Amino acid sequence: MKVTPLKALLGVSLSLAGVLAFGPLGLADDATTVLPNLLVIGTPGTSSGSFASTNGWGPILQKDLGINVRVVPEDSEVQRHRRLTERRDLALSSVSAAELRFQIQGIGHYATMEPVPQRVIWHHNDTPWAFVVSGDSDLHTMDDLKQAGLRVAQGQFSPPMMAAVRDGLPAYLGMTSAEGAEHFTFVPASSYVENCRTVVEGRADVSYCATVSSVMAEMEGAPGGIRWLPMDLDNTQAWDGFLEHRPMVVPGTITMGVSSAKGIDGLASNFLYAAPADVDEAFAYRIAKWFHQSYDRYKGSHPLSTRMSLEVFREYLDRSPLPVHEGTVRYLREIGAWTEQDEQWNQVAISKTERWMAARRAALAEAKQGQITPNANNPEFMAIVEKHTQGLEGFRTRL
């Protein structure tokens, strides 16, 4: 998905899986940078596009740099984060921008973990989403959803999708979540496929779906077909409301997926490669350089790898609130793809990250001193976390 008014997704943060085992990588010249013998990259599970696409470019990097590359699937976001930041047996993690926000701000179970600042190395992939209706529907614009009594599909299986529908959609239309609950009838769906099919089966009037999913091709070919409701990129008030509930999505014009969606204004959910901030600059520089200069060689290894271009990464930089690793910054500056505005934004992102780290460390220290168990289900502990983090500005896509 090409994000027109904003810059597409910010990417891949590399963490040295073997930094501790193989020693620091301190040489500034990439030609003499000492690389680890084994580079371990963590991704979501084997059925994910992240796993498949990383397996696509991994062997090419292995051949080019003369190191062993291993891709390790880990479905648990918490465990993959722990392996990256605590155990350090992953060199790189493919993580969604939304999940990275949870990790930095210590949302949910992450509040119980030792805070470790992370940095972005490169963009991995992005998935375009929008609201879809049946082809014969009387609904043509998002404003049409303001009429009362409409049925909205709600996937019960995904908290982010629930937030987008129950909270984000009403906010986009200028309503509170409570007003949305009165305005709409939410139709529960137990799976993603069921969630999308509701509009062609007549059980819902509108659904929130990814344009690249195979079920959309099936629905597009059904009698009557489907139609997408444009989310006007210039309506900053509406987007401000939506981002209050889905703060890391990136508004943009859809260029991927079923033909009915192409050219429609929607949003992207992005995945990045991320690493701890203390990964050596020379290593991050060398990997960022490889991602850029070898793009033409690996872009055909998997469809999602086409989203790892410098163009897509560079576009995302204008909207991403996340800090970029200094090694990547050095390379981008070297090729003229890093601006003074980027530097200002990046310093803001780094400072914001450090404030969250400090607040969370203070919360854990207070809990330890008071012999209070750090548990996301422990109200006493979460109250301490809330006390220390209250008033901190959260991460959110820039419009």
Secondary structure per residue as TSV (DSSP state, phi and psi in degrees):
chain	resnum	aa	ss	phi	psi
A	1	M	-	360.0	123.4
A	2	K	-	-88.9	119.4
A	3	V	-	-89.6	108.7
A	4	T	S	-70.6	-54.6
A	5	P	S	-83.4	-3.2
A	6	L	S	-137.1	175.4
A	7	K	-	-106.1	127.1
A	8	A	-	-66.9	179.0
A	9	L	-	-60.8	143.6
A	10	L	-	-91.2	131.5
A	11	G	-	-110.2	-151.5
A	12	V	-	-45.6	113.5
A	13	S	-	-99.0	120.9
A	14	L	B	-94.6	130.1
A	15	S	-	-116.8	134.9
A	16	L	-	-75.6	107.3
A	17	A	T	-64.0	-27.3
A	18	G	T	-115.2	21.3
A	19	V	H	-59.1	-47.7
A	20	L	H	-68.2	-36.6
A	21	A	H	-74.8	-32.2
A	22	F	H	-106.9	-0.5
A	23	G	-	92.8	165.4
A	24	P	-	-67.0	148.7
A	25	L	-	-104.7	93.3
A	26	G	-	-108.2	3.2
A	27	L	-	-85.5	132.9
A	28	A	S	-77.5	-31.3
A	29	D	S	-80.7	120.2
A	30	D	G	-63.9	-23.9
A	31	A	G	-68.4	-23.7
A	32	T	G	-114.4	6.4
A	33	T	-	-61.1	130.9
A	34	V	-	-81.9	116.2
A	35	L	-	-96.5	153.3
A	36	P	-	-69.2	152.1
A	37	N	S	-66.2	-29.7
A	38	L	E	-131.7	123.9
A	39	L	E	-109.4	111.7
A	40	V	E	-103.7	125.2
A	41	I	E	-116.2	124.3
A	42	G	E	-94.2	138.9
A	43	T	E	-137.9	168.5
A	44	P	S	-59.9	179.8
A	45	G	-	-59.7	174.0
A	46	T	T	-63.0	-21.2
A	47	S	T	-87.4	-1.6
A	48	S	S	-86.1	152.1
A	49	G	H	-66.1	-30.2
A	50	S	H	-62.3	-42.8
A	51	F	H	-64.9	-46.3
A	52	A	H	-64.8	-44.6
A	53	S	H	-70.5	-36.1
A	54	T	H	-65.7	-37.3
A	55	N	H	-65.7	-21.2
A	56	G	H	-72.9	-46.8
A	57	W	H	-91.3	-17.5
A	58	G	H	-54.5	-49.5
A	59	P	H	-62.8	-29.8
A	60	I	H	-70.9	-42.9
A	61	L	H	-62.7	-40.4
A	62	Q	H	-58.9	-44.0
A	63	K	H	-69.1	-42.5
A	64	D	H	-68.1	-41.6
A	65	L	H	-99.4	-5.5
A	66	G	T	69.0	33.0
A	67	I	-	-125.3	162.9
A	68	N	E	-86.2	130.7
A	69	V	E	-116.1	129.5
A	70	R	E	-127.5	129.1
A	71	V	E	-102.8	121.6
A	72	V	E	-113.8	115.4
A	73	P	E	-76.9	134.3
A	74	E	-	-143.7	103.4
A	75	D	-	-65.3	-34.8
A	76	S	-	-75.4	116.7
A	77	E	H	-61.4	-40.0
A	78	V	H	-64.6	-44.6
A	79	Q	H	-68.2	-37.2
A	80	R	H	-65.6	-38.6
A	81	H	H	-64.8	-42.0
A	82	R	H	-63.5	-41.4
A	83	R	I	-67.2	-31.7
A	84	L	I	-76.2	-43.1
A	85	T	I	-102.0	-26.9
A	86	E	I	-105.1	-57.2
A	87	R	I	-75.5	-27.5
A	88	R	-	57.4	35.3
A	89	D	-	-101.6	7.9
A	90	L	-	-114.4	141.5
A	91	A	S	-93.5	-24.0
A	92	L	E	-154.7	142.7
A	93	S	E	-129.7	130.9
A	94	S	E	-86.4	116.7
A	95	V	E	-140.4	144.9
A	96	S	E	-71.8	150.9
A	97	A	H	-60.2	-36.0
A	98	A	H	-63.2	-43.1
A	99	E	H	-68.9	-36.2
A	100	L	H	-63.5	-36.1
A	101	R	H	-61.9	-43.8
A	102	F	H	-59.3	-41.3
A	103	Q	H	-67.8	-41.2
A	104	I	H	-69.9	-45.7
A	105	Q	H	-83.5	-4.7
A	106	G	T	67.6	44.3
A	107	I	-	-84.7	136.0
A	108	G	G	66.7	-134.6
A	109	H	G	-63.4	-26.2
A	110	Y	G	-61.3	-22.4
A	111	A	G	-62.8	-24.5
A	112	T	G	-87.1	-9.9
A	113	M	S	-96.0	151.8
A	114	E	-	-60.6	124.2
A	115	P	-	-67.5	130.6
A	116	V	-	-130.9	117.0
A	117	P	-	-65.8	142.9
A	118	Q	E	-121.6	165.3
A	119	R	E	-137.7	152.9
A	120	V	E	-86.8	137.3
A	121	I	E	-106.7	-43.5
A	122	W	E	-161.1	162.9
A	123	H	E	-82.7	139.9
A	124	H	E	-101.8	-70.2
A	125	N	E	-154.8	168.0
A	126	D	E	-142.5	146.1
A	127	T	E	-117.8	122.7
A	128	P	E	-80.6	139.2
A	129	W	E	-131.5	153.8
A	130	A	E	-165.8	176.1
A	131	F	E	-95.3	130.3
A	132	V	E	-119.3	147.1
A	133	V	E	-131.3	170.2
A	134	S	E	-70.5	156.0
A	135	G	T	-62.6	-26.1
A	136	D	T	-98.9	12.9
A	137	S	-	-68.6	150.9
A	138	D	S	-82.1	-3.6
A	139	L	-	-88.6	124.5
A	140	H	-	-124.4	-22.0
A	141	T	S	-132.8	166.1
A	142	M	G	-64.4	-34.3
A	143	D	G	-62.1	-27.0
A	144	D	G	-63.5	-20.0
A	145	L	G	-75.6	-3.8
A	146	K	G	-77.7	-12.1
A	147	Q	S	-72.2	140.3
A	148	A	T	-72.8	155.5
A	149	G	T	88.2	5.2
A	150	L	-	-75.2	149.5
A	151	R	E	-101.1	127.3
A	152	V	E	-118.5	125.0
A	153	A	E	-67.3	140.0
A	154	Q	E	-133.7	109.8
A	155	G	E	-71.0	118.5
A	156	Q	T	-79.3	-7.3
A	157	F	T	-93.5	-8.7
A	158	S	-	-136.8	111.3
A	159	P	H	-56.0	-42.3
A	160	P	H	-62.4	-38.5
A	161	M	H	-68.5	-37.8
A	162	M	H	-63.5	-41.3
A	163	A	H	-64.6	-38.8
A	164	A	I	-63.6	-37.5
A	165	V	I	-85.8	-50.5
A	166	R	I	-76.5	-29.7
A	167	D	I	-116.1	-48.4
A	168	G	I	-65.4	-45.6
A	169	L	H	-61.6	-51.3
A	170	P	H	-57.3	-41.1
A	171	A	H	-63.8	-39.1
A	172	Y	H	-60.0	-34.6
A	173	L	T	-88.5	2.6
A	174	G	T	87.2	21.1
A	175	M	-	-113.1	158.7
A	176	T	-	-80.8	167.4
A	177	S	H	-61.8	-38.9
A	178	A	H	-64.6	-40.7
A	179	E	H	-66.8	-35.3
A	180	G	H	-64.7	-37.9
A	181	A	H	-64.4	-31.8
A	182	E	H	-81.2	-33.4
A	183	H	H	-75.6	-43.1
A	184	F	-	-103.1	157.8
A	185	T	E	-106.2	115.8
A	186	F	E	-88.4	127.0
A	187	V	E	-101.5	111.1
A	188	P	E	-67.5	142.9
A	189	A	E	-133.1	135.3
A	190	S	S	-89.4	-9.3
A	191	S	S	-146.1	163.7
A	192	Y	H	-62.3	-44.3
A	193	V	H	-61.1	-45.0
A	194	E	H	-62.0	-40.6
A	195	N	H	-55.7	-45.5
A	196	C	H	-75.4	-40.6
A	197	R	H	-67.1	-17.5
A	198	T	T	-54.3	-31.9
A	199	V	T	-76.0	-30.5
A	200	V	T	-88.9	-16.1
A	201	E	T	-90.8	-3.9
A	202	G	T	80.4	12.8
A	203	R	S	-92.3	-16.7
A	204	A	-	-143.8	157.1
A	205	D	S	-90.1	-28.2
A	206	V	B	-150.2	148.8
A	207	S	E	-142.5	155.6
A	208	Y	E	-102.6	115.9
A	209	C	E	-141.1	159.2
A	210	A	E	-87.5	131.7
A	211	T	T	-71.7	-16.6
A	212	V	T	-94.2	-4.8
A	213	S	S	-73.5	147.2
A	214	S	H	-63.0	-31.0
A	215	V	H	-64.1	-26.6
A	216	M	H	-69.4	-34.7
A	217	A	H	-65.2	-39.4
A	218	E	H	-63.1	-44.3
A	219	M	H	-69.6	-35.9
A	220	E	H	-64.3	-31.7
A	221	G	T	-87.6	-4.6
A	222	A	S	-73.9	159.4
A	223	P	T	-53.9	128.1
A	224	G	T	89.8	-27.7
A	225	G	-	66.0	-157.4
A	226	I	E	-136.2	167.1
A	227	R	E	-145.2	149.5
A	228	W	E	-110.5	144.4
A	229	L	E	-95.4	115.1
A	230	P	-	-63.7	134.9
A	231	M	-	-102.5	92.1
A	232	D	-	-47.3	117.0
A	233	L	T	-66.6	-22.6
A	234	D	T	-85.1	-7.6
A	235	N	-	-86.1	77.3
A	236	T	H	-65.3	-29.9
A	237	Q	H	-64.1	-44.3
A	238	A	H	-64.2	-43.7
A	239	W	H	-67.7	-35.7
A	240	D	H	-56.6	-42.2
A	241	G	H	-65.3	-45.4
A	242	F	H	-63.3	-42.3
A	243	L	H	-70.3	-15.8
A	244	E	T	-61.9	-27.6
A	245	H	T	-109.6	-25.5
A	246	R	S	-128.4	71.0
A	247	P	T	-68.7	-13.6
A	248	M	T	-106.0	-1.2
A	249	V	-	-72.4	158.6
A	250	V	E	-120.9	114.2
A	251	P	E	-63.6	144.0
A	252	G	E	-179.8	171.4
A	253	T	E	-85.5	129.9
A	254	I	-	-77.2	128.9
A	255	T	-	-124.2	-0.8
A	256	M	S	-121.6	150.2
A	257	G	S	108.6	-157.9
A	258	V	S	-63.8	151.7
A	259	S	G	-62.1	-31.1
A	260	S	G	-66.2	-19.5
A	261	A	G	-94.4	-19.7
A	262	K	T	-66.4	130.7
A	263	G	T	91.7	-5.8
A	264	I	-	-86.8	140.9
A	265	D	E	-75.6	126.3
A	266	G	E	-148.1	-136.0
A	267	L	E	-149.6	163.5
A	268	A	E	-122.4	141.1
A	269	S	E	-107.7	120.8
A	270	N	E	-108.1	148.9
A	271	F	E	-113.8	142.6
A	272	L	E	-125.4	162.5
A	273	Y	E	-98.0	124.7
A	274	A	E	-124.7	154.3
A	275	A	E	-147.4	159.6
A	276	P	E	-58.2	149.4
A	277	A	T	-63.7	-23.2
A	278	D	T	-86.4	6.0
A	279	V	S	-60.7	136.5
A	280	D	-	-58.9	139.2
A	281	E	H	-60.5	-40.9
A	282	A	H	-63.4	-38.1
A	283	F	H	-68.2	-47.3
A	284	A	H	-59.8	-40.4
A	285	Y	H	-59.6	-46.1
A	286	R	H	-64.9	-40.7
A	287	I	H	-71.1	-42.0
A	288	A	H	-60.2	-41.2
A	289	K	H	-62.4	-41.2
A	290	W	H	-65.8	-44.2
A	291	F	H	-55.1	-41.3
A	292	H	H	-74.0	-54.3
A	293	Q	H	-74.0	-22.1
A	294	S	T	-99.3	5.5
A	295	Y	H	-53.1	-46.0
A	296	D	H	-63.1	-23.0
A	297	R	H	-84.7	-30.7
A	298	Y	H	-106.9	-8.8
A	299	K	T	-62.3	-24.8
A	300	G	T	-88.7	0.3
A	301	S	S	-75.0	-22.5
A	302	H	-	-165.0	144.2
A	303	P	G	-54.2	-36.3
A	304	L	G	-70.4	-20.9
A	305	S	G	-68.4	-18.0
A	306	T	G	-66.9	-16.5
A	307	R	G	-87.7	7.1
A	308	M	G	-101.5	15.1
A	309	S	S	-71.1	158.0
A	310	L	H	-60.7	-36.6
A	311	E	H	-59.7	-47.5
A	312	V	H	-65.2	-44.3
A	313	F	H	-61.3	-46.3
A	314	R	H	-63.6	-36.9
A	315	E	H	-64.7	-38.3
A	316	Y	H	-68.2	-27.7
A	317	L	T	-59.7	-26.2
A	318	D	T	-75.0	-10.0
A	319	R	T	-126.5	-16.5
A	320	S	-	-73.9	135.4
A	321	P	-	-94.4	3.8
A	322	L	S	-94.6	148.0
A	323	P	-	-75.0	140.0
A	324	V	B	-100.9	142.9
A	325	H	-	-65.0	145.6
A	326	E	H	-62.5	-29.6
A	327	G	H	-68.1	-41.4
A	328	T	H	-66.0	-41.3
A	329	V	H	-59.3	-43.5
A	330	R	H	-60.8	-41.8
A	331	Y	H	-68.6	-44.5
A	332	L	H	-62.4	-39.0
A	333	R	H	-65.2	-38.1
A	334	E	H	-62.0	-35.6
A	335	I	T	-98.1	9.6
A	336	G	T	77.2	23.5
A	337	A	-	-110.3	20.0
A	338	W	-	-134.4	126.1
A	339	T	-	-107.0	170.1
A	340	E	H	-64.3	-34.2
A	341	Q	H	-63.8	-40.7
A	342	D	H	-57.7	-43.4
A	343	E	H	-63.4	-42.0
A	344	Q	H	-62.7	-46.7
A	345	W	H	-60.9	-41.0
A	346	N	H	-66.4	-39.7
A	347	Q	H	-65.1	-37.0
A	348	V	H	-62.0	-44.9
A	349	A	H	-63.5	-40.1
A	350	I	H	-65.3	-45.3
A	351	S	H	-62.6	-41.1
A	352	K	H	-64.3	-42.6
A	353	T	H	-58.8	-45.5
A	354	E	H	-64.9	-34.1
A	355	R	H	-64.9	-40.2
A	356	W	H	-66.0	-41.1
A	357	M	H	-61.3	-46.3
A	358	A	H	-63.7	-42.3
A	359	A	H	-65.4	-41.1
A	360	R	H	-70.1	-37.7
A	361	R	H	-63.0	-40.1
A	362	A	H	-64.2	-37.9
A	363	A	H	-65.2	-43.7
A	364	L	H	-65.8	-37.9
A	365	A	H	-65.6	-41.8
A	366	E	H	-65.0	-41.2
A	367	A	H	-63.3	-42.1
A	368	K	H	-63.2	-43.7
A	369	Q	H	-63.4	-35.7
A	370	G	T	-90.0	5.9
A	371	Q	T	55.3	42.2
A	372	I	-	-103.1	127.3
A	373	T	-	-70.4	124.4
A	374	P	-	-71.8	102.5
A	375	N	-	-146.0	133.4
A	376	A	T	-64.3	-19.7
A	377	N	T	-97.0	6.6
A	378	N	-	-98.6	104.5
A	379	P	H	-57.1	-34.0
A	380	E	H	-65.4	-42.2
A	381	F	H	-68.4	-44.1
A	382	M	H	-65.7	-28.2
A	383	A	H	-66.6	-37.2
A	384	I	H	-65.5	-44.0
A	385	V	H	-59.9	-45.1
A	386	E	H	-61.5	-39.6
A	387	K	H	-61.7	-42.4
A	388	H	H	-80.5	-26.3
A	389	T	H	-101.1	-5.8
A	390	Q	T	-58.2	132.6
A	391	G	T	90.1	-10.6
A	392	L	-	-72.1	139.2
A	393	E	-	-77.1	129.8
A	394	G	-	-81.9	169.8
A	395	F	-	-84.5	138.8
A	396	R	-	-158.5	140.6
A	397	T	-	-53.8	137.4
A	398	R	-	-84.8	135.1
A	399	L	-	-89.9	360.0
